[in-house]
């Protein structure tokens, strides 16, 4: 590279570069930085975030120096909204590590916002080493002052928890949370631990604890109180009182920006942490940067004026945000390089005339390979940024198939890059799979393997006092909480359950498996059962009888289908590989498995009827597309049946884009098409010209004929009527069938259902999808206007949801005045069907910017360009509804934003605030598997089996209903059902003491985990986790774990019960065949077998002796076998 010698000690010297882009600037600075030995840091400034990230990605590729992107705040300045600041951890880490870094990339908001200085962090952190003695109580006080929040389980940066002799904490600069183990006041261990499993990973020798937030409190708050009192002439007494209370509680629930300069006086712009003569600047499109700063301040003046009037903002806005004049002065003090995308000559300008990639979108796959091949043959050094290893293999194979075997000049790296460059002068090409193929790998934000969605159909996920539960024998009761009781002089922990008439059942925690949370399909509360009555057992038998009838019929149909033979579809290996490359995301492990299962069905002679199940956004459509491609490419036709016109239109657009480059013609039949268009489509279909047809039940009409139908894809079959389902049965006898469902199946049912359906499951959320930013805010016109304009500026669309039809018109008028340039329409379920479909079609077509609607859009709409949703009067919605609505955005590559609007944050109760905060944190894709989130999920298994079962669920509750269904299926398949649990009744304390696990919810959660353990290995893991999280086991906890270990042995060796009766101990054997083995091993030290009583089925063994009968029983079982 040509580098001109410059004496940069003259601060006024600038370098001008033209004909460049951000990724080239990363390459340029990586090569040129050694020319500036006197500069310790470079700050690269860009007009927007994507360009700033591309620069960093490129720089890291070509340099070993440390480089970071400095994330800005997501919300407008001085907003009264509440949200999780996801970038705060990274900003604090960058400030802390600034002395060791070299290049920082920023966009406008990151540059203008003052924040804590590196010096402030150096004065505020805590430090200690393993083996050091520290005062634990003082440490806990310091953590609160530094902004850490005490929680039950640490899951996010800025949280800590105390569990006996253990403190867990997640600091901003560390990649994992840290577990601090104490012995007295001595720090005996420091360990990283995993968030998901909570297990320790590795040890540390020292720990630095930085402030968790930008806004944290000094130990001496006297100065703060004096500052607040000095404002009494400017603000109301009520506001003074609020501020004093916030300082006393050491927490501000409001936006920290209102208080940051008030609490910390030493705030700086990020570059001000480096002396002027040691820092350099790289500016890309300086005029664009300055214009954006001016626009920022135009908004800031309006916002800050209102915030001052509302007594929120207590200082001048310039104390937190830098003006354009300050930025100009900052730049004038230091050496700078200015860079522009357009090539021009001005004075000492260096022209690079970098080229951008141009690939024919219509033949993207072939065009991309031709592009790579051409440049490699011309001798270019090609740097290729890929999302994952699989893409590398596919691309290398594609180049080899096209005759290119010399790949020495191709260098492959993994990461993310939106836009690369071609630099002919040095024959350098930098590009990515996203730029070449439209294939995006793991997101910049969410690197690392995709995590399997948790199975939320687990008991007691959210069980709390007042909730209804179902006991296997006694029926529906109300859970009152955990209580400690003394029985026979020994303390134990029990679940207290109230029944009709105030009767109470006290269930030992060791028998937690006997109850289930009650979830019905009706909103009304269930009737409590009466203890001692048989009415519940009668209801249960009715449900079991009905389930047996239904499952018998389904098993008969499945056996008939298995006996049928079908046609085998040839697999087009090369064409399929290239088609798979056009998928713009990395496949999840579950998608790969499902695709393999479906392709095996297609290419074999078996009669295919496979069910593909996955939560919203888990990639069912892509899996179906692979099957559609293989079938259509072979010459056979595919029919895709959808329950709604809207869904048909969406599939049609998607399928056309993906399939037509491979000469596969796609058609559609729906009411939105004219009679003439429908007639032409039906004709082309009958002649075999259309290979893939998408449509509603119109496809089932008598006038629709296929030339050679090979595959029927049914989306959400349970949403079709009885008449249509009968027609589908006829189809299923002659063609291969793939059914799609978004209804989750509890894992407990999956193995059983495998004997009824050919079942494929998608439970892994896709990597690379950006989490949805959730904001809780009062109804703030300035915030709404800013968010809408931001979405429109990125060519996106907006949903504005209101809970009722009444008020939609006035809301639309308000928005038209607020954002006159936006195209706005109303949508609700009581509109005429034709108008409703037309409005949706317009929105889908991009002819509308804002859809003002009721929650009608909560399901069935997938519009990648719609990435902002406002939910007005969020306080009137349930969390399940908000979860579903929020899932409508962020479905493409752009980040989604969800604004929860309430009349006034002060009216939101403390409980609601906690729930909404949990919702803001609960961003993981796949959280739709959580039982309590939706009635649709509750209906899941029954719908899949074609059972109208709502009445049966209400009779016994959903969880018990699932178990009965599972047992019915297994029984009718010929499996032996052992519905019994061993009992251990010994007079010893066996529970988790509150002194060991202080949080009641946490103890209940741990008891639940114990109930679900099925092997000694799982029990060992659980024991290790307890010790890891809470420290050494107390005697009561040891006894509890031994009892569960004993129960596992008892289940294996058919021991019904072990019971202490006065000074005698009794063991009851379920099967007599184990008795001889027991006689052999019963002579162990400590206890003597003195009597055996046998009946037809059982044996009663009686022992006497001294010591621990629990330990003796464990030794007995261990001698019986492994």
N, C-alpha and C positions, 0 to 999 in steps of 0.2 A: 504494500500500500504506500502511496505517495504521502509523506508527512513533511510539512514545511516547518523549518526551525523557527520557533518564536521565543522571544524573551518574555516569559509570562510574569516576571516580577513586576512589570508595568501593568497595573490593574486595568488600564483603559484598553489594552489590546484585546480584540475579539477575533474569533475565527468564524467565518461564514461558510456553511455547507449547503448545497442545493441539490435537488434531484435525489432525495433520500426518503426513507420511511423508518418507522420506529425499530423494526427488527434489524435493518441495516445499521442504524445508529448503535445498537447493541454490539454488533460485529465491529464497527468502527472504533468505539470507545475501548473495547477489549484489546484492540491492536494498538491504539494510540495512547493509552493511559500511562504507559511507561515513559512517555515523552514529558510527563508532568510530575517529576519526582518531588517537587516542593508541595504538591497538593495532597493532603491526606484523604480528602473525600470529594466525590462528585455527586451533585444533586441534579437529577434529570427531570425536567418539568414537561408535562404533556397536557393537552386540552381535555383528554378523557381517560378513563380507567383502562379500557382495552388496549390502547396504544402504550400506556405506561407498563402494562403487564407483558406485552410483546417485547418491549425493549429489554426488560429484565430477563425473560426467557432466553433471548438471543445472547445477551451479555454473558450469562452463566454458561452457555454452551461454548463460548470462545475464550473464557477467562477463568482462572482459579480464585480470583478475588471474591470476597463476600459481597453479594448484592441482594437488595430487598425491594419489594413493592410496599410502600407505606399506605395502608388502607384508610380511606376517608371515613367520616361519619355518614351513616346512611340517610339520616333525617335532615330536613331543613334546619337552619340555626334557630335556637330559642323556641323550639317546638314544645307544645304542652303534651305531646304524645309520650307514650311509654313503650319502649321496645328493648330487646336485648341488643347491645352494641357488640356485634360479632367481631368487629375489627379491633376492639379495645385491647384484647390480649396481645395481638400481634404488634400494635403500636407501642405498647409498653415494652415488649421484648426488643423491638428495634431501637428504641431510645436507650435501653439498658446496654445493648450490644453495639451501640454506635461507635465507641472507640475501636472496636475490632473489625468494623465493616468498612467498605470502600465506596460502594455506589448505592444510592437510594433513589428510587423512582417514585415520583409523586404526580397526582393530578391536582386540579385547582383547589378543591376543598381541603385536601391534605396539606397543601402549601400554606393556605391562609389561616388555618386554625392553630392558635397558640396552645401549647400543652405543657406537661411537666418537663422539666429539663433533666438532662443526665445527672447534673449535680444534685438536683432534688432527690432523685432516686438513690443516689449514693448516700445521702444523709438519712434515708428512710428505711432501708432494707434491714431484715433480720438475718443473722448468720450464726450457725453453730455446726459442730462436727460430732460424729459418732463417738460416744464415750464421754461427752461433755455433760456437766450438770447444769440444768436450767430450771427456773421456777415455772412449773406448768401453768399455774393460775395466771401469772404475769404474761406468759405466752398467749394464752387464750384472750386476754384483754387486748394485747397488741394486735392480734389477728383481726378483732372487731374494728379497732381503730384504723387498720390498714385497708378496710373495706371488704373483708372476707365475710361471707354469709354462712351462718351455722345451719346445716341441713341434716337430714337423716342419713342419706347416702350421697357421697361426693360423685358428681357426674359431669361437672363443667368447671372451667377455670373460675377462680374467685370464690370457691366453696370450701368449707371444712366441716369435719364432724368429729365428735369425741366419743370414743367407745372404750370405757374403762381405762386401761393403761395404753390405749392407742389413739393417736390423732391422725386422721387422714386430711390431706390438704392438696389443692390443685393451684399451683402458682402460674402466673402468666408466661414465664419464660421457659417452662419445662414442657416436654412433649407428653408426659404422663403425670397423673397425680402421684403423690408421695405419701407413704405410710410411715409415721414416726412412732416407734415403740419405746415406752418408758419402763424403767424399773425404779420406782420411787421418782426421783428427779433426774435420773441419769438417762440419757438418750442411748439405748442399747442397740437400736437398729434403725436405719434409714433405707426405705425400699420404694422403688417404682412399683405401681400396681396397675392392672388392666381395668378400664372402666366397666366393660361388659361383665367379665367374670368376677371382678373384684379381687382377683388373685395377684400375689406379688410376682414381679417379673425379674428384677435385678436389684443389687444393693448399691448404695451410695456411701461415700465417706463424709460428705459435707452437704449442707443445704443452705441456699440463699432464698429468702422469702421476700419478694418484691411486693409493693402495694398491689392489691387486686384491681383497683379502679384508679382512674385519673383523680376522682374526687374521694379523698379519704381525710380523716381527722387527725390533727396534731394531738399529742398527749395533753398539752396545756390548752384548753379551749377558752381560757379567760379572754384572750385577745378577740376571739370570735364573738363572744357575748358583748364585748364593748363595741365592736363594729355594728352589731345588730341594733344595740340601743342607740347608737348615733344616728340611726335612720328614722327615729320616731317623729321627726318633723316632716318626713317625706312620704311615709307609708302608714297605713292604719294600724291600730293596736292589735286587731285580729291577725294581721300579717306578721307583726312583731312576735306575737304569741306562737304562731305556727313555726317561725324560724327558730325560736328558742327551744321549742319542743323537739324539732328535728335535730338540733345539736345535742340535746340531752339524750335522745334515743340513738344518736350516732348513725342516723340514716336519713337520706333525702329520698322520698318517693318520687319527687318531681325530676324533671330533666336536669342532670348534673351541670349543664351549661349555665343555668341560672345562678350557680353558686361557686363555680370553679375559680374565677379571679377573686372572689370574695374570701375563699379559704386559702388559696395559694397565690402569693404575690409574685413568685419567681417563674412566671409562665414565659415560654419562648416559642418562636417558630422553629421547626425542626432544624433548618440549616444554621440557626443561631447558636446551636450547641458546638459548632466548629468555628474557630477564629477565621475572620474574613480572609486573611492571607494564606489560609490552609484549605480553603474550599473553592471548588470550581462548579460552574453551572453549565448544563446542557439544556437548551430550550428548543423544543420542537414546535414550530409555527407560533412564534412569539406574538404576532398580532392576534391570533385566535385565543391565545392564553389571556392577553390583556382584555379582549372583548368579553370573555367569560367572567373575568374578575369584575368588570363593570356591571355585567348583568347580575352577578351574585350580589353586589352591593345595592343595586336597585331594589332587589327583593328584601335584602337585609334591613334597609331603612324602614320599610313598611312593617316588617315582622317585629323589629325591636321597638318601634314606636308603640305598637299595640301591647307588647309584653310589658313595657314600662307602665302603660295606663292600667294594666291589670295587676300591677304590683308584683310581677314575676321577675322582671329584670331589674337588678339593684345597682347596676353600674353602667358605664358607657360601653357600647358594643365594641369599640376599638381596643378595649382591654383583652378581648378574646379573639377578635378577627383583625387581620392586617388589611390595610387599605392598599389600593393600587400604587399610591405614592410610596408607601413603605416597601412594597415589593420592588419597585424601581430602584429605590435607594439600596436595598439589600443586594440586588444584582450589580449595581454600580460599584459596590465595594470589592467585588471579587472578579476573578477571571471567568469568562463565559464563552461558550460556543453556541451560535445560533444555527438552527437547521431548518430547512424548508423542503417540502415535497416537490414543488415545481422547480425545474432546473432554470437558473438565471445567472447572469454574469453581473457582478457589482463589485468593483474594487478587487479585494483580495479573496473573492469567493472561490471555494473549491467545488467544482461541479462533478458529481458522480453519475448522474443520470441513471439511477437504479431502475430496473424494470420490475413490473409486477407480473404475476402469473396470469395467463389467459387460457382457460380451458373451455372447450365447447360443452355447455351444460347438457345438451341433448344426448351427446354420446360421451358422457363424463368419464366412464370407466376406461373406454378405449383411448379417449383423449389424454387422460392422466398418464397411462402407461406409455403412450407415444411421446408425451412431453418429457418424461423421465429418460426414456431410451435415447431420444434426440440429444439431450444435453450431456448424457454420459458418453455418447459416441463422439461428441464435440470436445471431450476432454475436461468438462466441468467437474469441480469438486462439489459433490451433492451432499448436503446435510439434510437429513429427513427426520422430522420430529413426529413420533408416533404415540398413540394413546396406550397401546399394549403390545405384548410380545406376539400375539396371534396375528396382528396386522403385519408385522415384519415378515413372518413366514409367507403370508398370502401375497405380499408385494414382491418379494424375492422370487417366488414361484411364477408370478405373472410376468416378470421381466425375463425369466429364463425361458418360459413358453414362447416369448416373442423373439427369441434368438439372441438375447443378450446374456453372455456368460461371464464377461469380464466386469465384475462389480467392485473392483478395488477402490474406485473413487466414490463409492457410495458409503457414507457414514450414517448409521442409524442411532438415534437417541430417543429417550422417552420423556414426554412432557406435553405441554400445550402451546400452540402458536396459532393465532388467528390469521396473520398475514406474513408471508415470507418475502424474499427478494431474489432478483437475478442481478448479478454484478458482472457484466460482460468483460470489463477491463481486467479483472483478476480471475475470471471464469469461476465464480462462486455462486452456488445456488442453495438457498435455504428455503425449505417448504415443510408442510405437514400433511398428514393423512386427511385432516379436516379440510385443508385448502385444496388438495388434489381430488379427493373422493367424496368430500362432504361427510367424512367419517370422523366423529369426535370420540376420543377415548376418555380417560378419567379426567374429571374437571380439575382445574387449578386448585379449587378450594378443597376438594374432597378426595385427595390422593389416597391410595391404599385399597385393599381388596374390599369388595362389596360384602356387607355383613348380612347374614340371613335374618329375615324378619323374625322377631320373636313370636313364639306361638302364644298368643294372648288368651287362648281358651284354656287357661289354667285357673284352678280354683283360688278364690280369695285374693285376686289381683288388687281389688279395692275395697275389701270387706271392712265395714266400719260399724260402730254401734248404731242400732236403728234399722240396719239392713235386714231383709228377709232371707232366711235360709231354709233348706229342706233336709230333714233327717231321713235316712233310708227307711226307718221303721215308724217314726213318730210324725213325719210330715212337716208342714210349713210352720215355722216359728220365727220369732224376731230376735236377732243377735243383739245382746246387751253389752258385750265387751268381755275382756279377759279378767278373771278374778282369782285371787289367791285364797285357798281354803286349806284348813288342816283336816286331814282324814287319818284316823288311827294314830294321831300324834305327829304325823309327817305333813309338811307343807307341800302343796302342789298347785299347778296353774290349770284353770278350767275355763271353757267357754260357757258363758251364761246365756241360755236361750229361753225366751218367754213364749208360752203357748196360751191358748184361749183360757179365759178365766183367771189369768195371772199366774198359772202354774209355771214352774221353772225347771229346766233340765240343766244339770251341770255336767258338761262333757269334758273328760280329761283331755289335755292336749295330745296325748298319745293316741287318741281315737278320733282325730280330726278327719280321717278318711270317711267317717260315717255321715258327714254333712256336705251340702253343696250350696253355693249361693243361689238364691231364687231369682230367676229372670223369666218373666212372662212376656206375652205379646200384647197385653192390654195395659193401658195407662193406670187403670184403677188398682188400688192396693189389694193383695190377695187376702182371703179369709184365713185366720189362724186356725190350725187344727187343735183338737183337744187331746191332751196326753192321756194315753190308756185306751183310746177308742180305736176301732179298726177301719174307720171310714177312709183313711189315707191309703191303707194297704189295698182296699177294694178299688180305689181309683187307679192305683199303680197297676193292678192286674188287668183292668180295662185297657190301659195304654199298651201293656205288653201283648195282649191278645190282638189288638188292631195292628200293631207293628209286625207281628208274625204273619198276618194275612198279606200285608203289602209286600214284605220282603220275599215271601214264598213266590209270589207272582213275578217279581223282578228277577229272581234267580232262575225261574223257568224260562223267561224270555232270553236271558243271557246264555243259558245252555243251548237253546235253539240257534242263537246267532253264532255261537262258537262252531257249530256243526256246518255252517254254510261256507262255500268256497267263493272267492272273488277273483278279480284280475290283478296282475302285478304290473305296476307302472315302472318303466325303465328310468334309471337315475342318470341324469346328464351331468357328470362330475365337473367338467370344465366350465360349462355355462353356469352351473349352480354356484361354483366358487366365486365367479365374477359377480353374480347376482348378490351373494352374501356380502360382498365388499361394498355394495351401495347402501347398506344399513348404516345410518349416521351415528350409531352408538356401539359401544362394546357390549357383546352379548353377556348376560349373566350366566353363572354355572347352571342354574335351573333352566334357562332358555336353551342352552346347549343340549342338556339332557332331554328336554321335551321335544326338541327338533329331531334328535336321533331316534326317539321312540316313534314319532309320527312318520318319519321317513321309512323306518322299518315296516310300519303298517302299510304304507303306500306301495312299497316295492315287493311286498309278499303277496301270496294268494289268499291270505286270511280276510274274512269279512271285517271291515274296519268300522268301529263306532267308538271313537276316543273322546273323552271329556278333558278339556284343558281348562284348569282353574287357576286364577291369579287375581290379586288385588288390583285396583285401578292404578294404572301407570307401570305395571310390572312387565309389559311387553307381550301380551297375548297376540295382538294383531301381527307383530313381526313373526312370531312362531307360525301363525296361520299362513302368512304370506309365503313362507318357505314351502309349505305344502301346496299352496296354490300355484306357485311357480313351477315346481316339479311336475305337477299334474298337467298344467296348461302347456308347458314346454314339450310334453310328450305327445301333444295333439288332442288330448281329451279336454272336455270343458269343465268349468268349475262354477257352481252357483253359490253365492254368498248371501244368506238370508238374514236380515236385520229387523228388529222390532219397530224401529222408527224411521221415518223419511230422513230425518237429520243425520242419523247414524249411517244410513245408506249413502247419502251425499258425501259424508266425510270419508268413508271407505273408498268410494269411487274416485275421489280426488287423489287419495294416497296411493291406491293401486295403479292408477293410470301413470302417475309420476314414476313409480318403481318398475312397472312391468312393460310399458310400451317401448322403452329403449331396447327391449329384447324381442320386439315384434310380436308381443302378445296384446291383442286388442281387448280392451275392457269396455263394457257397456253398463247401463243402469236402467232400471225400471222403477219409477216412483211417481207419485201424483204431481210432483213438481215438473215433470216432463210433459210436453204437449202430446195429444193423441197421435199426431203424425210421427213425432219422435219415438213414441212407444211402439207404433206399428213397424217402423223401420228397424228398431232394435230387435223386436220379436222375429222379424224375417231373417236378419243377419244371424240371430241365435240359432234358428232352425237350420240354416245353411252351414253352420259351423264356422262362420267368419269371426264371430265374437267368441273368444275363448274363456273369458271371465265375465260373468254377469253379477252385478250387485243389485239387491232390491229388497223391498218390504214383502209382505205376504202376497203382493201382486205377482211375484214369481210363481205362486202356487195356483194361479188362475188356469182355466182349461185351455186358453188360447196360447199358452207358453209351452213351446216344445224345444227339445234339445236334439242336436244331431248325435252327440256322443258324450253324455254327462258322466264324468269320472269321479267328481268329489263334490259333496255338499257341505258347506261350512255354515253352521247355525250359531248366531250370536245371541246369547241369553234366551234359550229355548223356552224357559219357564214363563216368559212374558207373552208368549203366543196363546191364542184361544184354543178351546177344545177342538173346533172344526179344523183349524190349521194343523194342530198336532196329529190328528188322524191322517191328514194328507202326508205329513212328514213320515209317518210310520210306513207308508207305501214306498216312499223314496228310499228309506233305510234298508229295504229288502233287496235293492238292486245296485246301490252305489255306496262308495266309501263315505263315511260321515265323520266330521270333526265338529264337536260342539264346544263353544266358548262360554265361560261363566266367570263373573267377577265376584261370585259369592264364596268367601273363604270356607274351607273345611277344617274343622278342628283336627289336630294331629292324631288325637286318640281314635278318630274314625278312619284315618287314611288307609291303614293296612287292611281294615275290614272291607272298605269300599273297593279295594283292588280286586276283590273276588266278585264284584258286581259290574264294575265298569273297567274299561281300559283307561286308566286315570293318569294324567300328567299334571304336575303341580308347579306353579311359579311362586316361590316364597322369598326369593332374593331380590331386594330392591335394586334397580339399575344404578351403577356407579355413574358419576359425572353429572348427575342432575343437581343443579344448585338448590339448596334449601330455600323454602319460601320465607321471606322476611315478613314477620307479623308485627303489626304496630297497633297499640291501643291508644286511642286519642279521643278528645272531645270533638264535637262536630265543628271543625275549624275550616272556614272557607279558604283561608290562605294555604293551609296544608293540602286541602283537596285540590285546589287550583294547581299548586306546585307539582303534586303527584301526577295529576292528569297530564299536564304539559310535559313532564318528564317522560311519561309513557308514550305520548304522541311523538315526542322527539326521536324515539327509537322505533317509530313506525308500528307501535303496538296498539292494542285495543283494551277496553276497560269494561268490567262489569260493575254496576252500582246496584246492590241488592237492598231492598226494603222489605220488612216483614209482611206488609199488607198491601193489597191492591189500592186501597184508599191512600192517597198521598203520592202515588207514583207520578201523576201529572204535574203536581206542583214541584216535586223534586226534579223532574226533567226540565221544567221552566227555569228553576234556580240554576241548574247546571248550564243551560244554554246562555244565560246571562254571565255566568262565571267564566265559561270557556266558549266564547261565541264561534270559534273556528271549528269546534267539534261537531260531528254529525251524530245526532242522538235520537234513539227511538225507545219506545216502551214495550215490555213483554210480560205477559202474565197468562195464567192457565185458563181464564174465562174469555179470552179473545176468540173470535171466530177462527176455526182451524186453518182456513186458507190464509188469513192475515198473519196468524202466528207463525206458520211455516214460511211465509214470505219474509217476515222480519228476521227469523233465524237464518234464512238463506242469505239475506243481505249482510248480516253480521259475519257469517261464515265466508262470504265472498270479499270481505274487506270494504264493503260499501258503507259501513257504520263504524264509528269510533267508540261510542259508549252505548251500552245496553242497560237501561234502567228497568229493573225487573224484580219480581218476587223470587223466592228460593227455587223457582221452577228449573233453574239452570244447575241445580245441585248434583244432577247425574246425567250422563249421556252426552255431554258436550265436551269435545276435545278440540280446542282451537289454539294451536301453538302460539299465535300472535297475541292472544289475550293473556297478558301477564300482570295485570293489576286488577284487584277486586276490592271494592269498598263494601263493607257489611254495616249498613246503617241500623242503629238501635241494636247493637250486638248484645246488649244486656237482655233482650227479649228472646234471643236464640239459645237453644241448648248447645252444649259443646259438640254433640254429635253432628248437629246441623252445620255449625261453623267449620268443623273438620271437613265435611263433605264439600262445602262451598269453597273453602280454601284450596281444595284439591283441583279446582277448575283452572288454576293458573300455574305458571312455572312448568308447563308440560313440554316445552321446547328446550332450546339451549340457553334462553335468557332466564335471568333470575325472576321469580314471581314475587309480587308484593301483595300483602293482605292487610287492609286497614280496618280495624274494628272500631267503629264510631259509636260513642255513647254520649248522652246529653251533657254530662259533667263527671269528670273523674272522681270528684268528691262524693258523688252519689253511689259510686260502686262500693259495695260492702267489702270488708277485709277478706271474707271468704271468697267472694267473686274475684277479687284481685289475685288471690293465690291460684284460683282455678285458671284465670286468664294468663297468669304468668306461666303456669304449667303448660298451657296450650302454646304459648310463644316458644317454650323450650322444646315442645314435643313436635319436632319437625321431621322425624325419620319417616321416609317412605315405607309404606307397609303397616303403618300404625292403624290402618283400617281393620286389621285382624283383631283389634281389641274388642272384647265382647260387648262392652257397654256402649260402644259408639253408634250402633245403628240397628234398628229393628230388622233391616234387610239382612244383616249378618246373622241375626238370631234365627231367621227363617231358612238360612242357607241349606243345611243338610236335607231338610224336608223337601225343599223345592227341587233339589237335584234328584231326589228319589221319586218325585212326582206325588208327594204325599201332602194332602191338605191337613196339616197337623197342628194348627194353632191352638185348637181346643185341648189337645193332649199336652202340649207344652205348658199351658196354663194350669193343668191339673197337677203336674209334678215338678214344674220348673225346668228350664232349658238344660242345665248341667246334668241332672238325673235322667232327663229324657234322652240325652246323647248316650249316656252309659247303657240305658235300656236298649236303645237302637243298636249300639255296637254289640251287645251281648246277643240280641236276637239274630243279627246277621251271622255272627260266629257260630251260634248254636245250629242254625239252619244249614250252615256249610259243613256241619258234622264235627265242629270243634267241641272239646269238653270245656264247659264253663265252670270255673271254680270260684264261686261268689262267696268266699269266706275270708275272714281276717283273723290271724292268731291274736289271742289276748294275753297280756302280762299284767298280773295284779300282785305286786310285791310292795311291802310296806317300807318304801324308801323314797326320799325326795328326788323327783326326776322332772326337771323343767329348766327353762332358761331364766335365771334370776334377773330382776330389773336392774340390779347393780352391775350385771354383766352386759346386758343389752337394754339400755334405758328406754328406748322408744317402743311403745306398745305396738305400733304398726309394723315395726321392724321385727319384733318377736313373732307376731302373727305370720309375717312373711316367711320367717325361718321355719316355723312349725309347718307351714304349707310345703316348703321345700322338702322337709323330712318325709311328709306323707307321700310325695311323688318319687322318692328314691326306690329303685328296684334292684340294686345290686350292691355287693360289698364294696366294689370299686367306687361307685357313686358316693357311698357313705364315707369312704376314706377321703374323697375329694372334699365333701362337705365339711368333715371334721377339720381338715387342713385349712379350709377357708375360714372357719370359725376362729381357729387359733390365730390365723393371719390377721383377720379383721379386728378381733376383740381381745386377743391376748390369751394367756393360759386358761384352760377350762376349769371352772369351779366344780366341786363335787356333784352338785345337782345336774349340771350340764353333762358331765361324764356319764352319770347314771342314765340320763335320757338317751344319749347316743348308744350306750350299751344295750338298752331296751330295744332300740330300733335295729341294732345289729342282731340281737337275739330273734326278733320277729322275722328277719330275712331268713335265718336258719330254720325257724319253725315252719315257715311256708315251704321251704325246700324239703324238710323231713316230715311234713304232715303232723306237726304238733299243734293241737287245737288251743291249748291254754297252759299257762304256768301260773300257779296261784299260791299265795301264802295263807295258811289256815292255822292261826295260833302258832304252835311250835312245830307244825308239820307243813311240808310243802308238797303240792300236788302237780303232776304233769299229766295232761290228757293227750293220748295219741289218737289221731284221726283214723289211721289205718293199722290193723293188727300186724301186717307183714313187717313193720319196722321194730316190733317188740323184741325179737331175738337179738338184734343188733344193740338195742338199748340195754338189755340185760348184761351184755358183754362189757359195755363201757361205763356202766353205772357204779363201778367200784372205785371211782376216783376219790382222792383224798378230800375229807371234809364232810361229806354227806353219805348216808347209807340208805339204799333202797330196801325198805323193810316190808312192803306189801304191794301186790299187783292184783287189780280187780279187772276182769275182762267181761265184756258183753258181746253182742253179735258184731258190732262195728268198731267199738272203741276199747281202749285200755286205759286204766287209771293207775298211775304209779305214785307211790307215797314215799317221801324221804324225810329223814330227820338228821340233824347234825348242827354244826356251828360254822360261823363265817358268813360269807356273802353267797346267797343262793343264786343271785344274778350271775356272779362270776363262775360259780359251779355249773350253771346251766349253759353258759357260753362254752366252757371247757367240754362239757358233754357233747354239744353239737359239733364242736371242732373235731372231736374224736370220731364222730360218725362219718365224717368225710369232708372234703374241701368245700 
